[in-house]
Amino acid sequence: MAIVEMKKLSVCALKTNRKGILETLQKLGVMEVTTAFAGDAGLEKMDTAEARSSFLKLADTLEHASRAIDACVPVKKGLLASLEGPDVVDRTQYDEYLKKKDSIAGEAAAILRAEKEIGEARGTILKDRARIEMLTPWLPLDVPMTFAGTDKTAAFIGTVNTAVDDASLYAAASANLEGESRVSADVIFSGVDQSGICVLCLKRDADTVSENLRRLGFARPAQIESKVPADGIRQAEEAIRTEEARIEKLTASIAEKASLKESFLILIDYYRTRAEKYRLLGTIPQSDKAFFLEGWVPASRAEDVSRLLTERYDAVVETETPGEDEVPPTLLHNNGFSRAVEPVVESYSLPTEGHVDPTVIMSFFYVIFFGMMLSDAGYGILMFAACAILLKKFPRMPAGTKGMLKLFFWGGLSTAFWGFMYGSFFGDVIDVAAKTFFGYTGGPILKPLWFAPLDNPMQLLMWCLLFGLIHLLTGLAIKGYEYIRRHDFVGFVSDVVSWFCLIIGLVLILLPTNLFASIAGMTIVFPSWLSLIAKGLTVIGLVVILLMSGRDKKNWGLRIALGAYDIYGVTSWLSDVLSYSRLLALGMATGVIASVVNMMASMFGGGVLGAILFTLIFLLGHTLNIGINALGAYVHTNRLQYVEFFGKFYDGGGKAFEPFRTANKYVEIKEDTTL
């Protein structure tokens, strides 16, 4: 439950040591560098845009080449390949690759040229296939499609917008011709709404025939082929075979370079790391002889970083605590259990220094509520076992994925706990299987350690609301702790103690009433002295809120009006508490759906066929149920933290600590740099 204390480091060193200092800081990855001395006269910044762009271009070239290798030499990867994380590379091996970086980049460029040629060849193939598709209907034509006739004849080769046969085409083409005019009309192909035709006539009749064909919607082909269609098709097929052979050769040339992929990945990280260094270099103010750095370092590392830079590079380093007007970046530090919930806090908003990190307190409520919502021992055992195996098998998985798996690991344990408390193990599968296949007719085999929610939902509702009230009051208590840390005791009494008195007093007044008895199914009787205390707490809370909520206003009328408005806020407490009924709703939904799945699976009776169908329906139904309800439990547990819990005390607004570090996406290097 801690926000790491930050120190500001200001560094001044000779420009001759700039490269070494930046590379050391980048390898250490413990300092978030900010721009310093931006307005000082005599200081300037380098224009590193061109160099940075060059490094990024090289990284993109290598990454593109790596993808080209994957396309030519596919590597079968399992479903969990994304969890493997980056490969570990020895520093000596890494340095060897760096010595050959220019030749490796040249090989990558050659791969890209080959890939470009493959793309061009595929484009040519598509064009030739389109040519074949266009020419195929015209195969019966024994003259080129560009044939326009002879010295004494005219030819019309094209399409008409109707289905015709030879006779109807001849009749239409020869209409209105006089004398001994001769026309040859052939239908090359005929479709539903289009026909290909070839009409020959004497040149003296060309205008009349053209007009006749125009009435049929005659049009020349969109793509004119200078060869006889059959010859054109043969030429296109030969071109396709040539291009396919070319593609095969180029693909083989890329596949031969598959062994270079590791070096590509190493250099991708290298060039992106250099690009990041040059990005930072472009923000650093410097003079002719010296340069300056300023940034944030965790307080526990500040002295070591300062000593390293001083001893190794003869730099001048000054360490400062943050000023009142400075907001350092936020870095959370929690125990192993609570660290799993840090991504939940980060996705909402990080706290700022001087405020409470809610992670530890929230983690316990988060895991408890998640388990209550999923609430099936079988589901919980599967979940935490699967997460444990994955965490053990893939130790270098990405940090975000690891955090999520740890969250579901603890959520699975909680789910198993509440499942046994409620007597739910894959719903009621033990009882259903015993009855279906073994004729068991006794009572429940797996009895709940507490009670069965389906038998007594109102009892569970009361417990859910109680847990919710505790959750909300815990948030209010954290708010009070922050008041005390700031020595604002008036605010502590006015905004925290008063609400504790009012809420607890109202709850104690409600419990012995007939309304509560009718809802909860139980009657509570308080002694008169406790009832008097409840009323006293309520009155004290009301009076303090009424008089002190607007304490910053001098006008008492306005002050009381603001207090009365705040008292109306007790209705929001009611709605917040009722929000925890989702613990009941989702928990019962999981149990009911699981029971329905078991009932459907048992409908086919015993025997071998019944057992097979039972297994299939069981696996499918419970897989869907655990997937849907685990997602629902995650979403609604987050909501209870973000809306109800955080709403009572949390400000957030912190900026994540982003140290200057190497951009290791594909490989992890064993560094020998230590503090």
NUDO-38233 format. One record per residue (C-alpha): x, y, z; residue number from 1; residue in one letter. Coordinates in steps of 0.05 Angstrom, whole numbers, plus 5000, padded with zeros to 4 digits. Each point is the difference from the previous one (the first is absolute). Layout:
    px    py    pz  num  residu
     X     Y     Z  NUM       A
...
This chain:
    px    py    pz  num  residu
  5000  5000  5000    1       M
  5053  5049  4979    2       A
  5017  5050  4947    3       I
  5074  4999  4987    4       V
  5033  5064  5022    5       E
  5033  5037  4943    6       M
  5062  5044  4999    7       K
  5019  5051  4947    8       K
  5069  4991  4970    9       L
  5034  5057  4963   10       S
  5061  4979  4961   11       V
  5054  5043  4968   12       C
  5056  4967  4961   13       A
  5049  5009  4943   14       L
  4973  4988  4930   15       K
  5056  4949  4989   16       T
  4965  4956  5052   17       N
  4930  5011  4972   18       R
  4996  4935  4962   19       K
  5024  4958  5058   20       G
  4954  5033  5051   21       I
  4938  4993  4956   22       L
  5015  4927  4983   23       E
  5012  4985  5074   24       T
  4935  5032  5021   25       L
  4964  4964  4944   26       Q
  5027  4932  5022   27       K
  4984  5014  5073   28       L
  4929  5023  4985   29       G
  4990  5035  5066   30       V
  4995  5074  4980   31       M
  4943  5036  4966   32       E
  5035  5057  4965   33       V
  4966  5068  4992   34       T
  5022  5062  4962   35       T
  5042  5046  5042   36       A
  5026  5071  4993   37       F
  4956  5011  4939   38       A
  5003  5075  5003   39       G
  5072  5013  5021   40       D
  5041  5044  4953   41       A
  5060  4966  4967   42       G
  4967  4932  5001   43       L
  4972  4967  4939   44       E
  4971  4933  4978   45       K
  5023  4955  4945   46       M
  4956  4985  4940   47       D
  4999  4924  5002   48       T
  4937  4989  4959   49       A
  5038  4976  4938   50       E
  5043  4950  5038   51       A
  4940  4974  5040   52       R
  4960  4992  4936   53       S
  5058  4961  4970   54       S
  5003  4952  5058   55       F
  4924  4990  5000   56       L
  5003  4987  4925   57       K
  5053  4947  5009   58       L
  4959  4968  5056   59       A
  4938  4999  4955   60       D
  5041  4970  4943   61       T
  5025  4944  5045   62       L
  4931  4987  5028   63       E
  4970  4998  4931   64       H
  5054  4951  4979   65       A
  4986  4957  5061   66       S
  4926  4997  4981   67       R
  5020  4981  4929   68       A
  5040  4942  5027   69       I
  4941  4978  5042   70       D
  4956  5002  4938   71       A
  5049  4957  4960   72       C
  5020  4953  5056   73       V
  4939  4995  5046   74       P
  5017  4978  5070   75       V
  4947  4961  5036   76       K
  4984  5034  5066   77       K
  4956  4974  5055   78       G
  4941  5037  5028   79       L
  5043  5024  5058   80       L
  5059  5024  4959   81       A
  4984  5073  5017   82       S
  5015  4983  5073   83       L
  5072  4979  4987   84       E
  5028  5071  5005   85       G
  5064  5025  4968   86       P
  5060  4954  4989   87       D
  5060  5009  5045   88       V
  5064  5019  4963   89       V
  5070  5000  5029   90       D
  5036  5067  4998   91       R
  5058  4969  4961   92       T
  4953  4972  4947   93       Q
  4964  5067  4998   94       Y
  5065  5037  4987   95       D
  5018  4952  4944   96       E
  4935  5017  4965   97       Y
  5013  5074  5008   98       L
  5067  4993  4965   99       K
  4964  4971  4939  100       K
  4941  5047  5003  101       K
  5014  5034  4933  102       D
  5004  4934  4962  103       S
  4938  4974  5037  104       I
  4962  5063  4980  105       A
  5023  4988  4929  106       G
  4972  4929  5002  107       E
  4934  5028  5026  108       A
  4998  5050  4943  109       A
  5012  4942  4951  110       A
  4941  4963  5030  111       I
  4956  5060  4991  112       L
  5021  5006  4927  113       R
  4983  4927  4990  114       A
  4934  5010  5035  115       E
  4985  5059  4955  116       K
  5015  4958  4939  117       E
  4954  4946  5027  118       I
  4946  5052  5007  119       G
  5011  5023  4929  120       E
  4998  4929  4974  121       A
  4935  4986  5037  122       R
  4971  5063  4970  123       G
  5020  4976  4930  124       T
  4968  4932  5014  125       I
  4935  5033  5021  126       L
  5001  5041  4937  127       K
  5012  4939  4957  128       D
  4946  4961  5035  129       R
  4952  5057  4987  130       A
  5021  4998  4927  131       R
  4986  4925  4997  132       I
  4932  5010  5033  133       E
  4983  5054  4950  134       M
  5023  4959  4939  135       L
  4970  4933  5019  136       T
  4929  5016  4974  137       P
  5031  5022  4934  138       W
  5038  4934  4987  139       L
  4956  4982  4939  140       P
  5023  5065  4966  141       L
  5054  4983  4949  142       D
  5022  5072  4986  143       V
  5031  5052  5045  144       P
  4950  5041  5039  145       M
  5031  5062  4968  146       T
  4981  4974  4931  147       F
  4962  5057  4964  148       A
  4990  4967  4932  149       G
  5035  4998  4933  150       T
  5005  5047  4940  151       D
  4928  4985  4980  152       K
  4969  4977  5066  153       T
  4987  5029  5069  154       A
  5000  4959  5064  155       A
  4962  5013  5064  156       F
  5027  4960  5059  157       I
  4971  5016  5069  158       G
  4940  4989  5045  159       T
  4925  5016  4998  160       V
  4956  5009  5060  161       N
  4954  4941  4988  162       T
  5001  4926  4989  163       A
  4998  4984  4925  164       V
  5010  4942  4953  165       D
  5030  4999  4930  166       D
  4933  5008  4965  167       A
  4975  5058  5041  168       S
  5068  5034  4997  169       L
  5001  4993  4924  170       Y
  4930  5028  4994  171       A
  5016  5059  5044  172       A
  5067  5016  4966  173       A
  4974  4994  4928  174       S
  4937  5042  5010  175       A
  4990  5057  4950  176       N
  5055  4976  4953  177       L
  4985  5007  4926  178       E
  5023  4961  4939  179       G
  5047  4942  5004  180       E
  5030  5018  5067  181       S
  5030  4943  5038  182       R
  5009  4993  5075  183       V
  5033  4946  5042  184       S
  4975  4999  5072  185       A
  5029  4952  5053  186       D
  4985  4997  5074  187       V
  5065  4984  5036  188       I
  4968  4991  5068  189       F
  4931  5015  5029  190       S
  4981  5016  5072  191       G
  4938  5022  5036  192       V
  5009  5074  4986  193       D
  5060  5003  4955  194       Q
  5026  4966  4937  195       S
  5066  5003  4963  196       G
  4993  5008  4925  197       I
  5041  5004  4937  198       C
  4965  5033  4940  199       V
  5032  5008  4931  200       L
  4970  5043  4944  201       C
  5020  5037  4938  202       L
  5031  5067  5014  203       K
  4946  5036  4962  204       R
  4950  4972  5051  205       D
  5042  5014  5061  206       A
  4961  5061  5023  207       D
  4933  4966  4995  208       T
  5025  4937  5036  209       V
  5032  5043  5053  210       S
  4934  5036  5012  211       E
  4963  4933  5003  212       N
  5049  4974  5051  213       L
  4997  5064  5041  214       R
  4925  4986  5011  215       R
  5021  4934  5032  216       L
  5048  5037  5047  217       G
  5064  4981  4962  218       F
  5066  5019  5033  219       A
  5072  4984  4985  220       R
  5036  4959  5054  221       P
  5028  5041  5057  222       A
  5066  4964  4995  223       Q
  5024  4993  4928  224       I
  5042  4938  4986  225       E
  5047  5004  4940  226       S
  5005  4924  4995  227       K
  4952  4945  4984  228       V
  4968  4984  5068  229       P
  5028  4929  5002  230       A
  5070  5027  4988  231       D
  4990  5055  5051  232       G
  4979  4948  5053  233       I
  5061  4957  4985  234       R
  5045  5061  5005  235       Q
  4969  5020  5067  236       A
  5007  4929  5028  237       E
  5073  4998  4980  238       E
  5011  5068  5033  239       A
  4967  4974  5064  240       I
  5045  4939  5001  241       R
  5060  5046  4991  242       T
  4979  5046  5057  243       E
  4984  4942  5046  244       E
  5069  4972  4988  245       A
  5029  5068  5014  246       R
  4960  5005  5065  247       I
  5024  4931  5021  248       E
  5072  5020  4987  249       K
  4993  5065  5038  250       L
  4964  4965  5058  251       T
  5057  4950  5004  252       A
  5051  5057  5002  253       S
  4963  5030  5059  254       I
  4993  4932  5034  255       A
  5076  4991  4995  256       E
  5007  5061  5044  257       K
  4954  4973  5055  258       A
  5060  4990  5046  259       S
  5009  5076  5001  260       L
  4933  5012  5035  261       K
  5031  4999  5070  262       E
  5050  5053  4979  263       S
  4944  5041  4969  264       F
  4961  4999  5066  265       L
  5062  5020  5040  266       I
  5014  5058  4953  267       L
  4928  5023  5001  268       I
  5005  5010  5075  269       D
  5069  5031  4991  270       Y
  4978  5052  4950  271       Y
  4937  5017  5038  272       R
  5042  5008  5063  273       T
  5046  5047  4962  274       R
  4940  5037  4973  275       A
  4975  5010  5071  276       E
  5069  5024  5021  277       K
  5001  5051  4944  278       Y
  4929  5022  5016  279       R
  5024  5016  5070  280       L
  5065  5030  4974  281       L
  4958  5050  4960  282       G
  4969  5026  5065  283       T
  5065  5008  5040  284       I
  5026  5071  5007  285       P
  5075  5006  4989  286       Q
  5055  5050  4990  287       S
  5065  4993  4961  288       D
  5033  4960  5054  289       K
  4946  4973  5046  290       A
  4929  4972  5001  291       F
  4946  4996  5053  292       F
  4950  4948  5022  293       L
  4943  5003  5049  294       E
  4951  4946  5020  295       G
  4968  4956  5053  296       W
  5031  4939  5034  297       V
  4972  4957  5055  298       P
  5028  5026  5065  299       A
  5030  4932  5017  300       S
  5041  5001  4936  301       R
  5018  5074  4998  302       A
  5064  4995  5040  303       E
  5026  4941  4960  304       D
  4985  5034  4933  305       V
  5033  5063  5024  306       S
  5062  4963  5023  307       R
  5005  4960  4935  308       L
  4996  5062  4956  309       L
  5048  5038  5044  310       T
  5053  4946  5004  311       E
  4996  4973  4930  312       R
  4988  5064  4960  313       Y
  5023  5055  5047  314       D
  4931  5031  4996  315       A
  4971  5051  5049  316       V
  4936  4971  5028  317       V
  4952  5037  5047  318       E
  4944  4962  5036  319       T
  4938  5038  5022  320       E
  4933  4983  5032  321       T
  4938  5022  4959  322       P
  4978  5071  5010  323       G
  4930  5018  5023  324       E
  4979  5018  4929  325       D
  5031  4937  4969  326       E
  4962  4936  4989  327       V
  5048  4941  4991  328       P
  4980  4939  4959  329       P
  4966  4943  5037  330       T
  5032  4932  5010  331       L
  4962  4950  5043  332       L
  5034  4950  5046  333       H
  4958  4945  5032  334       N
  5006  4929  5025  335       N
  4993  4941  4953  336       G
  4926  4990  5014  337       F
  4979  5072  4992  338       S
  5045  5012  4940  339       R
  4952  4957  4959  340       A
  4947  5055  5008  341       V
  5046  5058  4980  342       E
  4976  4996  4926  343       P
  4929  5012  5025  344       V
  5022  5064  5036  345       V
  5043  5022  4941  346       E
  4943  4991  4951  347       S
  4958  5048  5042  348       Y
  5052  5052  5020  349       S
  5064  4998  5041  350       L
  5004  5036  5067  351       P
  5047  5059  5008  352       T
  5055  5005  5051  353       E
  4973  5021  5068  354       G
  4936  4961  4990  355       H
  4982  4929  5021  356       V
  5013  4943  4953  357       D
  4936  4959  5006  358       P
  5029  4937  4968  359       T
  5010  4958  5062  360       V
  4933  5014  5032  361       I
  4964  4994  4933  362       M
  5034  4934  4983  363       S
  4966  4963  5058  364       F
  4931  5027  4983  365       F
  5013  4988  4926  366       Y
  5017  4926  5008  367       V
  4943  4988  5049  368       I
  4948  5033  4955  369       F
  5026  4964  4938  370       F
  4993  4933  5035  371       G
  4930  5016  5025  372       M
  4978  5017  4930  373       M
  5028  4938  4966  374       L
  4990  4956  5062  375       S
  5011  4930  4974  376       D
  5054  4956  5028  377       A
  5011  4961  4935  378       G
  5008  5064  4960  379       Y
  5047  5029  5052  380       G
  5045  4939  5003  381       I
  5005  4999  4924  382       L
  5015  5075  4998  383       M
  5055  5003  5052  384       F
  5031  4935  4976  385       A
  5003  5024  4928  386       A
  5029  5067  5021  387       C
  5051  4967  5045  388       A
  5024  4954  4944  389       I
  5006  5057  4950  390       L
  5037  5044  5050  391       L
  5048  4944  5015  392       K
  5011  4978  4928  393       K
  5009  5070  4970  394       F
  5041  5041  5049  395       P
  5019  5053  4948  396       R
  4930  5015  4976  397       M
  4982  5075  4990  398       P
  4989  5037  5065  399       A
  4928  5018  4983  400       G
  4981  4928  4985  401       T
  5036  4976  5063  402       K
  4962  5050  5043  403       G
  4933  4978  4970  404       M
  5016  4926  5012  405       L
  5020  5015  5072  406       K
  4934  5037  5009  407       L
  4960  4940  4975  408       F
  5044  4953  5041  409       F
  4978  5033  5065  410       W
  4930  5009  4973  411       G
  4998  4925  4986  412       G
  5020  4983  5071  413       L
  4946  5046  5026  414       S
  4950  4969  4952  415       T
  5017  4931  5026  416       A
  4992  5023  5072  417       F
  4932  5030  4989  418       W
  4979  4941  4958  419       G
  5012  4953  5058  420       F
  4966  5049  5047  421       M
  4938  4999  4955  422       Y
  5005  4925  4984  423       G
  5010  5010  4925  424       S
  5048  4957  4960  425       F
  4985  5007  4926  426       F
  4930  5016  5025  427       G
  4969  4936  5029  428       D
  5037  4953  4952  429       V
  5019  4951  5056  430       I
  4927  4989  5020  431       D
  4975  4998  4928  432       V
  5054  4950  4978  433       A
  4987  4957  5061  434       A
  4925  4998  4987  435       K
  5007  4990  4924  436       T
  5053  4946  4998  437       F
  4998  4968  5069  438       F
  4927  5008  5021  439       G
  5017  5042  5061  440       Y
  4937  5030  5032  441       T
  5027  5028  5065  442       G
  5013  5072  5020  443       G
  5055  5045  4974  444       P
  5068  4967  4999  445       I
  5040  5064  5001  446       L
  4968  5041  5055  447       K
  5013  5075  5006  448       P
  5048  5020  5055  449       L
  4957  5062  5011  450       W
  4933  4999  4963  451       F
  4973  4990  4930  452       A
  4981  5066  4967  453       P
  4946  4968  4957  454       L
  4965  4977  5064  455       D
  5006  5065  5037  456       N
  5013  5058  4952  457       P
  4977  5054  5049  458       M
  5052  4978  5051  459       Q
  5054  5007  4947  460       L
  4973  5069  4981  461       L
  5006  5024  5071  462       M
  5072  4976  5003  463       W
  5016  5032  4933  464       C
  4973  5067  5024  465       L
  5039  4993  5065  466       L
  5065  4987  4961  467       F
  4983  5060  4956  468       G
  4990  5045  5060  469       L
  5067  4978  5029  470       I
  5032  5014  4933  471       H
  4971  5070  4996  472       L
  5017  5017  5072  473       L
  5071  4976  4988  474       T
  5005  5050  4943  475       G
  4973  5054  5046  476       L
  5052  4980  5052  477       A
  5056  5008  4949  478       I
  4974  5070  4986  479       K
  5005  5014  5075  480       G
  5071  4974  5001  481       Y
  5019  5049  4945  482       E
  4969  5057  5041  483       Y
  5041  4980  5060  484       I
  5064  4996  4958  485       R
  4987  5072  4979  486       R
  4985  5019  5072  487       H
  4931  5023  4979  488       D
  4963  4976  5062  489       F
  4940  5045  4988  490       V
  4990  4968  4932  491       G
  5009  4931  5031  492       F
  4944  5013  5050  493       V
  4955  5037  4951  494       S
  5006  4956  4938  495       D
  5017  4932  5029  496       V
  4980  4990  5073  497       V
  4933  5034  4988  498       S
  4983  4952  4943  499       W
  5023  4940  5041  500       F
  4952  5023  5055  501       C
  4942  5011  4952  502       L
  5008  4936  4960  503       I
  5012  4954  5060  504       I
  4943  5034  5038  505       G
  4951  4991  4942  506       L
  5020  4927  4992  507       V
  4990  4987  5074  508       L
  4932  5034  4997  509       I
  4980  4958  4939  510       L
  5020  4932  5027  511       L
  4945  4991  5053  512       P
  4944  5025  4955  513       T
  4944  4958  4968  514       N
  5024  5022  4931  515       L
  5068  4967  5011  516       F
  4967  4938  5031  517       A
  4954  4992  4939  518       S
  5059  5005  4952  519       I
  5052  4960  5037  520       A
  4952  4948  5030  521       G
  5030  5011  5069  522       M
  4980  5043  5060  523       T
  5053  5040  5038  524       I
  4985  5031  5067  525       V
  5046  5052  5030  526       F
  5002  5020  5073  527       P
  4974  5070  5013  528       S
  5070  5028  5014  529       W
  5025  4977  4932  530       L
  4940  5031  4966  531       S
  5015  5065  5037  532       L
  5072  4998  4976  533       I
  4977  4988  4928  534       A
  4955  5061  5003  535       K
  5055  5041  5033  536       G
  5050  4981  4946  537       L
  4951  5018  4946  538       T
  4984  5068  5031  539       V
  5074  5016  5011  540       I
  5016  4982  4928  541       G
  4943  5042  4973  542       L
  5018  5061  5042  543       V
  5074  4998  4982  544       V
  4986  4991  4926  545       I
  4948  5055  5001  546       L
  5045  5050  5034  547       L
  5069  4981  4973  548       M
  4993  4977  4928  549       S
  5002  5072  4976  550       G
  5051  5022  5052  551       R
  5039  5040  4948  552       D
  4939  5047  4993  553       K
  4992  5057  5049  554       K
  4926  5009  4986  555       N
  4964  4953  5048  556       W
  4938  4996  4957  557       G
  5041  4976  4941  558       L
  5039  4955  5046  559       R
  4938  4965  5026  560       I
  4971  4994  4930  561       A
  5063  4965  4976  562       L
  4998  4955  5061  563       G
  4928  4981  4986  564       A
  5019  4984  4928  565       Y
  5056  4955  5025  566       D
  4952  4964  5046  567       I
  4958  4984  4939  568       Y
  5062  4963  4976  569       G
  4981  4944  5048  570       V
  4957  4974  4942  571       T
  5063  4988  4960  572       S
  5024  4957  5057  573       W
  4937  4959  4994  574       L
  5009  4990  4926  575       S
  5073  4983  5010  576       D
  4984  4947  5052  577       V
  4946  4971  4955  578       L
  5051  4995  4944  579       S
  5032  4942  5038  580       Y
  4938  4959  4986  581       S
  5037  4982  4936  582       R
  5041  4953  5044  583       L
  4936  4961  5011  584       L
  4976  5006  4928  585       A
  5063  4977  4965  586       L
  5014  4946  5052  587       G
  4930  4970  4992  588       M
  5004  5007  4924  589       A
  5062  4957  4999  590       T
  4967  4947  5043  591       G
  4934  4999  4963  592       V
  5032  4995  4931  593       I
  5047  4945  5025  594       A
  4940  4961  5028  595       S
  4962  5008  4934  596       V
  5060  4974  4961  597       V
  5003  4939  5046  598       N
  4926  4988  4993  599       M
  5005  5003  4924  600       M
  5060  4952  5001  601       A
  4961  4950  5042  602       S
  4938  4999  4954  603       M
  5028  4941  4959  604       F
  5004  4954  5060  605       G
  5054  4950  5018  606       G
  5038  4951  4958  607       G
  5058  5010  4953  608       V
  4964  5046  4952  609       L
  4972  5041  5058  610       G
  5070  5006  5030  611       A
  5029  5025  4934  612       I
  4944  5051  4990  613       L
  5004  5020  5073  614       F
  5075  5014  4992  615       T
  4992  5039  4936  616       L
  4944  5044  5027  617       I
  5036  5008  5066  618       F
  5065  5024  4967  619       L
  4966  5047  4951  620       L
  4950  5029  5050  621       G
  5049  5012  5057  622       H
  5053  5028  4954  623       T
  4950  5053  4976  624       L
  4976  5012  5071  625       N
  5069  5010  5030  626       I
  5020  5045  4941  627       G
  4939  5045  5003  628       I
  4996  5005  5076  629       N
  5075  5009  5011  630       A
  4996  5059  4953  631       L
  4939  5026  5037  632       G
  5034  4992  5067  633       A
  5062  5038  4975  634       Y
  4959  5057  4972  635       V
  4953  5009  5059  636       H
  5055  4992  5052  637       T
  5037  5056  4964  638       N
  4937  5042  5001  639       R
  4992  4991  5076  640       L
  5070  5027  5009  641       Q
  4997  5057  4949  642       Y
  4931  5027  5015  643       V
  4982  4982  5072  644       E
  5067  4991  5036  645       F
  5043  5052  4965  646       F
  4942  5049  5000  647       G
  5007  5007  5075  648       K
  5072  5024  5003  649       F
  5042  4992  4937  650       Y
  5026  5058  4958  651       D
  5050  4967  4954  652       G
  5032  5043  4947  653       G
  5070  4970  5006  654       G
  5046  4991  4940  655       K
  5034  4933  4993  656       A
  5076  4997  5010  657       F
  5030  4989  4931  658       E
  5075  4991  5006  659       P
  5048  5010  4942  660       F
  5016  4927  4982  661       R
  5017  4953  4944  662       T
  4945  4982  4951  663       A
  5004  4925  5008  664       N
  4940  4971  4965  665       K
  5029  4937  4969  666       Y
  5062  4984  5040  667       V
  5025  5008  5071  668       E
  5074  5013  5009  669       I
  5040  4977  5060  670       K
  5028  5066  5023  671       E
  5062  5006  5043  672       D
  4985  5071  5021  673       T
  4984  5003  5074  674       T
  4994  5055  5051  675       L
